[in-house]
C-alpha cells in the first residue's frame, strides 16, 4: 500500500505531494519539483510509527 506525504520544495517553497512506498525503510532518490522543475534530493526513513522525509536542494549537505 502506497502512502502520500506533503513536503515543501527547498527552492520555491511550494507544497508538493509525494507518493511513498513504505515497503523500503530507507530510500534516497531525486524527484523534480512539479512547480519549478528543480531536482530535489529526497531522503526517506520509515519506522513502525513515523515517516521522516528530508527534502534537500543541490547545495544542501546531508548525512
TITI-942642 format. One record per atom (N, C-alpha, C): x negated, y negated, z. Coordinates in steps of 0.05 Angstrom, whole numbers, padded with zeros to 5 digits, always signed. Layout:
residues N
XYZ
...
END
This chain:
residues 63
-00017+00023+00000
+00000+00000+00000
-00018-00025+00000
-00013-00043-00018
-00028-00068-00020
-00017-00089-00001
-00034-00107+00007
-00027-00128+00025
-00033-00155+00012
-00019-00176+00020
-00025-00202+00009
-00034-00221+00032
-00053-00238+00026
-00063-00258+00045
-00067-00284+00031
-00063-00306+00044
-00068-00332+00033
-00095-00343+00043
-00110-00355+00025
-00135-00368+00032
-00135-00396+00019
-00154-00412+00027
-00158-00438+00014
-00183-00436-00003
-00181-00446-00027
-00204-00447-00045
-00225-00465-00032
-00251-00456-00031
-00272-00473-00019
-00279-00497-00037
-00269-00498-00061
-00275-00520-00079
-00253-00541-00079
-00229-00532-00086
-00207-00551-00090
-00186-00552-00067
-00190-00534-00047
-00173-00532-00023
-00144-00523-00028
-00138-00514-00052
-00112-00504-00058
-00108-00477-00044
-00083-00471-00036
-00077-00445-00024
-00073-00425-00046
-00087-00402-00043
-00087-00381-00063
-00078-00355-00050
-00060-00340-00062
-00052-00314-00052
-00069-00292-00063
-00081-00276-00046
-00098-00254-00054
-00083-00228-00049
-00087-00208-00066
-00077-00182-00062
-00100-00165-00052
-00097-00153-00028
-00119-00139-00014
-00111-00109-00014
-00131-00092-00020
-00128-00063-00018
-00139-00055+00009
-00121-00048+00028
-00131-00042+00056
-00144-00014+00058
-00147+00001+00037
-00159+00027+00039
-00190+00026+00042
-00202+00003+00036
-00231-00001+00039
-00235-00021+00062
-00249-00013+00084
-00252-00031+00107
-00271-00055+00102
-00289-00053+00083
-00307-00075+00076
-00308-00078+00046
-00303-00103+00037
-00302-00108+00008
-00316-00135+00003
-00331-00136-00018
-00343-00162-00028
-00339-00163-00058
-00328-00185-00066
-00324-00189-00095
-00320-00218-00102
-00321-00225-00127
-00318-00252-00137
-00290-00253-00151
-00275-00274-00144
-00250-00279-00157
-00248-00308-00164
-00240-00315-00188
-00237-00343-00195
-00212-00355-00183
-00215-00380-00175
-00192-00395-00165
-00172-00398-00188
-00147-00394-00182
-00126-00397-00202
-00120-00426-00210
-00130-00444-00194
-00125-00473-00199
-00149-00486-00213
-00172-00484-00200
-00196-00498-00211
-00215-00480-00227
-00210-00454-00227
-00225-00434-00242
-00254-00430-00233
-00261-00440-00209
-00288-00436-00199
-00290-00409-00185
-00314-00396-00185
-00317-00369-00173
-00318-00371-00143
-00301-00355-00130
-00300-00353-00101
-00312-00326-00093
-00332-00327-00075
-00344-00302-00065
-00327-00294-00041
-00314-00272-00043
-00296-00262-00022
-00309-00239-00006
-00308-00241+00020
-00317-00220+00038
-00293-00213+00055
-00284-00188+00052
-00261-00179+00066
-00269-00156+00085
-00262-00159+00111
-00266-00139+00131
-00240-00132+00144
-00233-00106+00144
-00207-00097+00154
-00212-00077+00177
-00200-00082+00200
-00200-00062+00221
-00171-00054+00226
-00166-00040+00247
-00139-00029+00251
-00117-00050+00255
-00125-00074+00265
-00104-00094+00270
-00108-00120+00254
-00131-00125+00243
-00137-00151+00231
-00149-00149+00204
-00144-00169+00187
-00158-00172+00162
-00172-00199+00163
-00199-00198+00161
-00215-00223+00162
-00225-00228+00134
-00220-00252+00123
-00228-00259+00096
-00245-00284+00098
-00269-00282+00086
-00286-00306+00083
-00286-00313+00053
-00279-00338+00047
-00278-00348+00020
-00301-00369+00017
-00321-00362+00003
-00346-00378+00001
-00350-00389-00027
-00362-00413-00028
-00370-00425-00053
-00397-00414-00061
-00406-00421-00084
-00433-00412-00093
-00455-00423-00075
-00451-00445-00062
-00471-00458-00046
-00471-00449-00016
-00450-00435-00008
-00448-00426+00020
-00467-00403+00025
-00478-00402+00049
-00494-00379+00059
-00475-00359+00071
-00482-00334+00069
-00466-00313+00082
-00484-00291+00091
-00474-00276+00111
-00489-00254+00122
-00474-00228+00122
END
